[in-house]
Amino acid sequence: MFKPLFALLVLILPLFGANVLQEAIDAAPSGSILKLPAGVYKGNLVINKPLTIIGKEAGVVIDGENKGTVIKIKSSFVTLKNLKIINSGDRHENIDAAITISDASQCEVSECIIDACLFGIDMQMVRNSIIANNTITSKDFELGLKGDGLRLWYSNDNIIKQNKLIHSRDMVVWYSHGNIIEENIGEHCRYSLHFMYAGKNIVRNNKYQYNSVGIFFMYSKDTIATGNFVKSSLGATGMGIGLKEVSSFTIKDNTILYCAQGMYIDRSSFEPDTNNSIENNKILYNSEGIRFHSLSESNVIKYNKIMGNIEDVVNDGRSSKTYNNDIAQNYWDNYEGFDKDGDNIGDTPHKVYQYADQLWVYNPDVKFFYGSPVISLLNFLAKLAPFTKPLFLFEDKKPIVKIEG
């Protein structure tokens, strides 16, 4: 949909010898379509003109032979489709990748399989392009030594849709604005989606599970995250959705479950006179439903279902001022009030305190025993007969009593 109309060139290429595919690329008129039959083609390709390369059948493999980047795109109006791209180099300082796209627009990479490449698709200053229906797996290194499966750097107004990142490191969106990231899957990665200094992006209907972190937003603003499913973020601090120094965000209709920390909120909202809207989310069966860190005010937290968590809300620093957030009309499964008038709003507020006896909040060594019978007994006794005055976190003045529908 992005490329202009050009002549069709169908090449039947030999499957051995010199880099015949690079020779065909160099010889093809601008705007040509190269349709490749099944076979293995040598990589380290450079495309510097409008061009389409399509695998016309299964089994079209482009092999980088473990050297450098397999395909470098240095032109607008380039399409790669139905290819298997394997064996990039392994040098992080060179960002050895399956595909690098730089200073281009109106490009498309779709229906490709990327395997055993350090980085997957690296986009640098790319605009108005589509990355869709690709499966990306990194080299078989330790997680921190893998490259990023998908990397947007100063890249704006792109569509990233229905890709699978499996056993990669991160998907990063840095200094990149106006992108739509939807219906992707991330599994067994570190950060399945990591934003930094990015704005006006839409993140919707993605599924992230078995990663260290689901979605983490840093130093960003004006972004919408809706309909995402984040499950089983791994490790003692495994995080579902994190907000660090972000402003004017909408976090809505997401499901977060089986994580160590469901939502993590750090110095957000960050800019003065802004709010983050956290509404209609399901925060279920996490160790901690919501963790506040540092000063975090002016968040609107409404209409969420907060259920089955060991601790619904944790404040790990007494400066967080959680009571300065607008928290109302959430469902809390541990609400102990009544609804005598039957309007599904509790007759009394749901007040949340943090007891000083909960040593695990401030001492990471104690957290090894978190959830054990001993700690559970101490927490029960602290609530029954607190030794010190508990810290008031917040109150939901209109808690929802039961879930309807």
LOTORVO-453985 format. One record per residue (C-alpha): x, y, z; residue number from 1. Coordinates in steps of 0.25 Angstrom, whole numbers, always signed. Each point is the difference from the previous one (the first is absolute). Layout:
<atoms>
+-------+-------+-------+-----+
|     X |     Y |     Z |   i |
+-------+-------+-------+-----+
|     X |     Y |     Z | NUM |
...
+-------+-------+-------+-----+
</atoms>
This chain:
<atoms>
+-------+-------+-------+-----+
|     X |     Y |     Z |   i |
+-------+-------+-------+-----+
|    +0 |    +0 |    +0 |   1 |
|   +12 |    +9 |    +2 |   2 |
|    +8 |    -2 |   -13 |   3 |
|    -3 |    +7 |   -13 |   4 |
|    -3 |    -8 |   -12 |   5 |
|   +12 |    -5 |    -7 |   6 |
|    +3 |   -11 |   -10 |   7 |
|    +0 |   -15 |    +4 |   8 |
|   +13 |    -7 |    -1 |   9 |
|    +0 |   -15 |    +3 |  10 |
|   +14 |    -6 |    +2 |  11 |
|    +3 |   -15 |    +1 |  12 |
|   +13 |    +0 |    +7 |  13 |
|   +11 |   -11 |    +2 |  14 |
|    +1 |    -5 |   +13 |  15 |
|   +15 |    +0 |    +2 |  16 |
|   +12 |    +8 |    -4 |  17 |
|    +3 |   +14 |    +2 |  18 |
|   -10 |   +10 |    +6 |  19 |
|    -9 |    -1 |   -11 |  20 |
|   -12 |    +7 |    +7 |  21 |
|    +9 |   +12 |    +3 |  22 |
|    +3 |    +0 |   -15 |  23 |
|   -14 |    -1 |    -3 |  24 |
|    -4 |   +11 |    +9 |  25 |
|   +11 |    +9 |    -6 |  26 |
|    -5 |    -3 |   -14 |  27 |
|   -15 |    +2 |    +2 |  28 |
|    -6 |   +13 |    -4 |  29 |
|    -6 |    +8 |   +11 |  30 |
|   -13 |    -5 |    +4 |  31 |
|    +2 |   -14 |    -4 |  32 |
|    -7 |   -12 |    +7 |  33 |
|   +10 |   -12 |    +2 |  34 |
|    -8 |   -13 |    +2 |  35 |
|   +10 |   -11 |    +6 |  36 |
|    -2 |   -15 |    -2 |  37 |
|    +3 |    -9 |   +12 |  38 |
|   +15 |    -1 |    +3 |  39 |
|   +11 |    +6 |    +9 |  40 |
|    +5 |   +14 |    -4 |  41 |
|   +13 |    +7 |    +5 |  42 |
|    -3 |   +12 |    +9 |  43 |
|    +7 |   +13 |    +4 |  44 |
|    -9 |    +6 |   -10 |  45 |
|    -1 |   +15 |    -2 |  46 |
|   -13 |    +6 |    -7 |  47 |
|    +2 |   +15 |    -4 |  48 |
|   -12 |    +2 |    -9 |  49 |
|   -15 |    -3 |    +0 |  50 |
|    -1 |   -15 |    -1 |  51 |
|    -9 |   -12 |    +4 |  52 |
|    +6 |   -13 |    +3 |  53 |
|   -11 |   -11 |    +2 |  54 |
|    +2 |   -15 |    +3 |  55 |
|   -10 |    -6 |   -10 |  56 |
|    +0 |   -13 |    +8 |  57 |
|    +4 |    -6 |   +13 |  58 |
|   +15 |    -2 |    +2 |  59 |
|    +6 |   +13 |    -4 |  60 |
|   +12 |    +1 |    +9 |  61 |
|    +9 |   +12 |    +1 |  62 |
|   +13 |    -4 |    +8 |  63 |
|    +9 |   +10 |    +6 |  64 |
|   +10 |   -10 |    +3 |  65 |
|    +2 |    +5 |   +14 |  66 |
|    +7 |   +13 |    -6 |  67 |
|    -6 |   +14 |    +2 |  68 |
|   -14 |    +4 |    -3 |  69 |
|    -8 |    -9 |   -10 |  70 |
|    -8 |   +11 |    -7 |  71 |
|    +3 |   +15 |    +0 |  72 |
|   -11 |    +9 |    -6 |  73 |
|    +4 |   +14 |    -3 |  74 |
|   -12 |    +4 |    -9 |  75 |
|   -14 |    +4 |    +2 |  76 |
|   -11 |    -9 |    -7 |  77 |
|    +7 |   -13 |    +3 |  78 |
|    -8 |   -13 |    +3 |  79 |
|    +4 |   -13 |    +5 |  80 |
|   -10 |   -12 |    +1 |  81 |
|    +0 |   -14 |    +3 |  82 |
|   +14 |    -2 |    +2 |  83 |
|    +8 |    -8 |   +11 |  84 |
|   +12 |    +8 |    +5 |  85 |
|   +11 |    -7 |    +8 |  86 |
|   +14 |    +1 |    +6 |  87 |
|    +4 |   +15 |    +2 |  88 |
|   +13 |    +3 |    +7 |  89 |
|    +1 |    +1 |   +15 |  90 |
|    +6 |   +14 |    +2 |  91 |
|    -8 |    +9 |    +9 |  92 |
|    +8 |   +12 |    -3 |  93 |
|    -3 |    -1 |   -15 |  94 |
|   -15 |    -4 |    +3 |  95 |
|    +1 |   -12 |    -9 |  96 |
|   -14 |    -3 |    -4 |  97 |
|    -9 |    -8 |    -9 |  98 |
|    -5 |   +13 |    -6 |  99 |
|    +4 |   +14 |    +1 | 100 |
|    -9 |   +12 |    -5 | 101 |
|    +6 |   +14 |    +0 | 102 |
|    -4 |   +13 |    -4 | 103 |
|   -12 |    -5 |    -8 | 104 |
|   -15 |    +1 |    -1 | 105 |
|   -11 |    -9 |    -6 | 106 |
|    +7 |   -13 |    +2 | 107 |
|    -6 |   -13 |    +4 | 108 |
|    +5 |   -13 |    +6 | 109 |
|   -11 |   -11 |    +1 | 110 |
|    -2 |   -15 |    +2 | 111 |
|   +15 |    -2 |    +2 | 112 |
|    +7 |   -10 |   +10 | 113 |
|   +12 |    +6 |    +6 | 114 |
|    +9 |   -11 |    +8 | 115 |
|   +14 |    +0 |    +6 | 116 |
|    +2 |   +15 |    -2 | 117 |
|    +6 |    +8 |   +11 | 118 |
|   -10 |   +12 |    -2 | 119 |
|   -13 |    -2 |    -8 | 120 |
|    -5 |   +12 |    -7 | 121 |
|    +8 |   +13 |    +3 | 122 |
|    -8 |   +13 |    -5 | 123 |
|    +8 |   +13 |    +0 | 124 |
|    -7 |   +12 |    -4 | 125 |
|   -11 |    -8 |    -7 | 126 |
|   -14 |    +7 |    -3 | 127 |
|   -13 |    -5 |    -5 | 128 |
|    +3 |   -15 |    -1 | 129 |
|    -6 |   -13 |    +3 | 130 |
|    +7 |   -12 |    +8 | 131 |
|   -11 |   -11 |    +0 | 132 |
|    -2 |   -15 |    +2 | 133 |
|   +15 |    -3 |    +3 | 134 |
|    +6 |   -10 |    +9 | 135 |
|   +13 |    +4 |    +7 | 136 |
|    +9 |    -8 |    +8 | 137 |
|   +14 |    +4 |    +5 | 138 |
|   +13 |    -8 |    +1 | 139 |
|    +1 |   -10 |   +11 | 140 |
|    +8 |    +9 |   +10 | 141 |
|    -3 |    +3 |   +14 | 142 |
|   -12 |   +10 |    +1 | 143 |
|    +8 |   +12 |    +2 | 144 |
|    +9 |    -3 |   -11 | 145 |
|   -11 |    -2 |   -10 | 146 |
|    -3 |   +12 |    -9 | 147 |
|   -13 |    +7 |    -1 | 148 |
|   -10 |    -7 |    -9 | 149 |
|    -6 |   +13 |    -5 | 150 |
|    +6 |   +14 |    +2 | 151 |
|    -6 |   +13 |    -3 | 152 |
|   +10 |   +12 |    +1 | 153 |
|    -5 |   +14 |    -4 | 154 |
|   -11 |    -7 |    -9 | 155 |
|   -14 |    +6 |    -1 | 156 |
|   -14 |    -3 |    -5 | 157 |
|    +3 |   -15 |    -2 | 158 |
|    -9 |   -12 |    +1 | 159 |
|    +5 |   -12 |    +8 | 160 |
|   -10 |   -11 |    -1 | 161 |
|    -2 |   -15 |    +3 | 162 |
|   +15 |    -3 |    +2 | 163 |
|    +5 |   -11 |    +9 | 164 |
|   +13 |    +2 |    +8 | 165 |
|    +4 |   -13 |    +7 | 166 |
|   +13 |    -1 |    +8 | 167 |
|    +5 |   +13 |    -4 | 168 |
|    +5 |   +11 |    +9 | 169 |
|    -9 |   +13 |    -1 | 170 |
|    -9 |    +7 |    -9 | 171 |
|    +4 |   +15 |    +2 | 172 |
|    -7 |   +13 |    -5 | 173 |
|   +10 |   +11 |    +3 | 174 |
|    -2 |   +15 |    -5 | 175 |
|   -11 |    -5 |    -9 | 176 |
|   -14 |    +6 |    -1 | 177 |
|   -14 |    -3 |    -6 | 178 |
|    +2 |   -15 |    -2 | 179 |
|   -11 |   -11 |    +1 | 180 |
|    +5 |   -12 |    +7 | 181 |
|   -11 |   -11 |    +0 | 182 |
|    -3 |   -14 |    +1 | 183 |
|   +14 |    -5 |    +2 | 184 |
|    +5 |   -11 |    +8 | 185 |
|   +12 |    +0 |    +9 | 186 |
|    +5 |   -12 |    +8 | 187 |
|   +12 |    -4 |    +8 | 188 |
|    +7 |   +14 |    -3 | 189 |
|    +5 |   +10 |   +10 | 190 |
|    -8 |   +13 |    -3 | 191 |
|   -11 |    -5 |    -9 | 192 |
|    -3 |   +15 |    -3 | 193 |
|    +9 |   +11 |    +5 | 194 |
|    -3 |   +15 |    -3 | 195 |
|   +10 |   +12 |    +3 | 196 |
|    -2 |   +14 |    -4 | 197 |
|   -12 |    -3 |    -9 | 198 |
|   -13 |    +6 |    -1 | 199 |
|   -14 |    -1 |    -7 | 200 |
|    +1 |   -15 |    -2 | 201 |
|   -11 |   -10 |    +0 | 202 |
|    +2 |   -14 |    +7 | 203 |
|   -12 |    -9 |    -2 | 204 |
|    -4 |   -14 |    +1 | 205 |
|   +14 |    -6 |    +2 | 206 |
|    +3 |   -13 |    +7 | 207 |
|   +12 |    -1 |    +9 | 208 |
|    +4 |   -12 |    +9 | 209 |
|   +11 |    -6 |    +7 | 210 |
|    +9 |   +12 |    -2 | 211 |
|    +8 |    +7 |   +11 | 212 |
|    -8 |   +13 |    -3 | 213 |
|   -13 |    +1 |    -8 | 214 |
|    -1 |   +15 |    -4 | 215 |
|    +9 |   +11 |    +6 | 216 |
|    -2 |   +15 |    -3 | 217 |
|   +11 |   +10 |    +4 | 218 |
|    +1 |   +15 |    -2 | 219 |
|   -12 |    +0 |   -10 | 220 |
|   -13 |    +6 |    -2 | 221 |
|   -13 |    +1 |    -7 | 222 |
|    -1 |   -15 |    -3 | 223 |
|   -12 |   -10 |    +1 | 224 |
|    +2 |   -15 |    +4 | 225 |
|   -13 |    -7 |    -1 | 226 |
|    -5 |   -15 |    -1 | 227 |
|   +14 |    -6 |    +3 | 228 |
|    +1 |   -13 |    +7 | 229 |
|   +12 |    -2 |    +9 | 230 |
|    +3 |   -13 |    +7 | 231 |
|   +10 |    -6 |    +9 | 232 |
|   +11 |   +10 |    +0 | 233 |
|   +12 |    -8 |    +5 | 234 |
|    +9 |    +2 |   +12 | 235 |
|    -1 |    +6 |   +14 | 236 |
|    -3 |   +14 |    -6 | 237 |
|    -7 |    -5 |   -13 | 238 |
|    -9 |   +12 |    -4 | 239 |
|   -12 |    +0 |    -8 | 240 |
|    -1 |   +15 |    -4 | 241 |
|    +9 |   +11 |    +5 | 242 |
|    -1 |   +15 |    +0 | 243 |
|   +13 |    +8 |    +3 | 244 |
|    -1 |   +15 |    -2 | 245 |
|   -11 |    +0 |   -10 | 246 |
|   -12 |   +10 |    -2 | 247 |
|   -13 |    +0 |    -7 | 248 |
|    -1 |   -15 |    -2 | 249 |
|   -12 |    -8 |    -1 | 250 |
|    +1 |   -14 |    +5 | 251 |
|   -14 |    -7 |    -2 | 252 |
|    -6 |   -13 |    -2 | 253 |
|   +13 |    -8 |    +2 | 254 |
|    +1 |   -13 |    +8 | 255 |
|   +12 |    -3 |    +9 | 256 |
|    +1 |   -13 |    +7 | 257 |
|   +10 |    -9 |    +7 | 258 |
|   +11 |   +10 |    +1 | 259 |
|    +9 |    +4 |   +12 | 260 |
|    -5 |   +14 |    -2 | 261 |
|   -12 |    +3 |    -8 | 262 |
|    +1 |   +15 |    -2 | 263 |
|   +13 |    +8 |    +4 | 264 |
|    -2 |   +15 |    +1 | 265 |
|   +13 |    +9 |    +2 | 266 |
|    -1 |   +15 |    +0 | 267 |
|   -12 |    +0 |    -9 | 268 |
|    -7 |    +9 |    -4 | 269 |
|   +13 |    +7 |    -2 | 270 |
|    -3 |   +13 |    -7 | 271 |
|    -8 |   +11 |    +9 | 272 |
|   -15 |    +1 |    -3 | 273 |
|    -1 |   -14 |    -7 | 274 |
|    -7 |   -13 |    +3 | 275 |
|    +1 |   -14 |    -3 | 276 |
|   -13 |    -8 |    -2 | 277 |
|    +1 |   -14 |    +5 | 278 |
|   -14 |    -5 |    -2 | 279 |
|    -8 |   -13 |    -3 | 280 |
|   +12 |    -9 |    +2 | 281 |
|    +0 |   -14 |    +6 | 282 |
|   +12 |    -2 |   +10 | 283 |
|    -2 |   -14 |    +4 | 284 |
|    +8 |   -10 |    +9 | 285 |
|   +13 |    +7 |    +0 | 286 |
|   +10 |    +1 |   +12 | 287 |
|    -2 |   +15 |    +1 | 288 |
|   -12 |    +6 |    -8 | 289 |
|    +5 |   +14 |    -1 | 290 |
|   +14 |    +5 |    +5 | 291 |
|    +3 |   +15 |    +2 | 292 |
|   +14 |    +4 |    +1 | 293 |
|    +5 |   +14 |    +3 | 294 |
|   -10 |   +12 |    -2 | 295 |
|   -12 |    -4 |    -8 | 296 |
|   -12 |    +9 |    -1 | 297 |
|   -11 |    +4 |    -9 | 298 |
|    -3 |   -13 |    -5 | 299 |
|   -15 |    -3 |    -3 | 300 |
|    -2 |   -15 |    +5 | 301 |
|   -15 |    -4 |    -3 | 302 |
|    -9 |   -11 |    -4 | 303 |
|   +11 |   -11 |    +1 | 304 |
|    -1 |   -14 |    +5 | 305 |
|   +10 |    -3 |   +11 | 306 |
|    -1 |   -14 |    +4 | 307 |
|    +8 |   -12 |    +6 | 308 |
|   +13 |    +8 |    +2 | 309 |
|    +8 |    -4 |   +12 | 310 |
|    +1 |   +15 |    +3 | 311 |
|    -9 |   +10 |    -8 | 312 |
|    +9 |   +12 |    +2 | 313 |
|   +14 |    +2 |    +5 | 314 |
|    +7 |   +13 |    +2 | 315 |
|   +15 |    -2 |    +1 | 316 |
|    +3 |   +14 |    +4 | 317 |
|    -7 |    +9 |   +10 | 318 |
|    +1 |   +12 |   -10 | 319 |
|    -9 |    -6 |   -10 | 320 |
|   -12 |    +7 |    +5 | 321 |
|   -10 |   -10 |    -6 | 322 |
|   -11 |    +7 |    +7 | 323 |
|    +1 |   +11 |   -11 | 324 |
|    -5 |    -9 |   -11 | 325 |
|   -14 |    +0 |    -4 | 326 |
|    -4 |   -14 |    +4 | 327 |
|   -15 |    -4 |    -1 | 328 |
|   -10 |   -10 |    -5 | 329 |
|   +10 |   -12 |    -1 | 330 |
|    -4 |   -14 |    +4 | 331 |
|    +8 |    -5 |   +12 | 332 |
|    -2 |   -15 |    +4 | 333 |
|    +4 |    +3 |   +14 | 334 |
|    -9 |   +11 |    +2 | 335 |
|    -7 |    -2 |   +14 | 336 |
|   -12 |    +9 |    -1 | 337 |
|   -14 |    -1 |    -4 | 338 |
|   -10 |    +5 |   -10 | 339 |
|   -13 |    +2 |    +7 | 340 |
|    -7 |    +8 |   -10 | 341 |
|    +4 |    -9 |   -12 | 342 |
|    +6 |   +10 |    -9 | 343 |
|   +13 |    -9 |    -1 | 344 |
|    +8 |   +11 |    +7 | 345 |
|    +6 |    -3 |   +14 | 346 |
|    -7 |    +8 |   +11 | 347 |
|   +14 |    +3 |    +6 | 348 |
|   +13 |    +3 |    -7 | 349 |
|   +10 |   -11 |    -3 | 350 |
|   +12 |    +5 |    +8 | 351 |
|   +14 |    -6 |    -2 | 352 |
|   +11 |    +1 |   +10 | 353 |
|   +14 |    -5 |    +0 | 354 |
|    +5 |    -6 |   +13 | 355 |
|   +15 |    +3 |    +4 | 356 |
|    +1 |   -15 |    +4 | 357 |
|    +0 |    -4 |   -14 | 358 |
|   +15 |    +0 |    -1 | 359 |
|    +0 |    -6 |   -13 | 360 |
|    -4 |   +13 |    -7 | 361 |
|   +13 |    +7 |    +4 | 362 |
|   +10 |   -12 |    +2 | 363 |
|    +2 |    -8 |   -13 | 364 |
|    +7 |   -11 |    +8 | 365 |
|   -13 |    -3 |    +8 | 366 |
|    -8 |    -1 |   -13 | 367 |
|    +6 |   -14 |    -2 | 368 |
|   -10 |    -4 |   +11 | 369 |
|   -12 |    +8 |    -7 | 370 |
|   -13 |    -8 |    +0 | 371 |
|    +6 |   -10 |   +10 | 372 |
|    -9 |    -4 |   +13 | 373 |
|   +10 |    +8 |    +9 | 374 |
|    -2 |   +13 |    -8 | 375 |
|   -15 |    -2 |    -2 | 376 |
|    -1 |    -2 |   +15 | 377 |
|    +8 |   +13 |    +3 | 378 |
|    -8 |    +8 |   -10 | 379 |
|   -13 |    -6 |    +7 | 380 |
|    +5 |    +4 |   +14 | 381 |
|    +4 |   +14 |    -5 | 382 |
|   -14 |    +3 |    -5 | 383 |
|    -7 |    -6 |   +12 | 384 |
|    +9 |    +7 |   +10 | 385 |
|   +10 |    +9 |    -7 | 386 |
|   +13 |    +4 |    +8 | 387 |
|    +1 |   +13 |    -7 | 388 |
|   -10 |   +10 |    -7 | 389 |
|    -2 |    -6 |   -14 | 390 |
|    +3 |    +9 |   -12 | 391 |
|   -13 |    +5 |    -7 | 392 |
|    +1 |    -3 |   -15 | 393 |
|   -13 |    +5 |    -6 | 394 |
|   -15 |    -3 |    +0 | 395 |
|   -10 |    -3 |   -11 | 396 |
|   -12 |    +8 |    +5 | 397 |
|    -9 |    -8 |    -9 | 398 |
|    +4 |   -14 |    -1 | 399 |
|    -7 |   -10 |   -10 | 400 |
|    -6 |   -11 |    +9 | 401 |
|    -3 |   -11 |   -11 | 402 |
|    +4 |    -2 |   -14 | 403 |
|   -11 |    +0 |   -10 | 404 |
|    -2 |    -7 |   -13 | 405 |
+-------+-------+-------+-----+
</atoms>
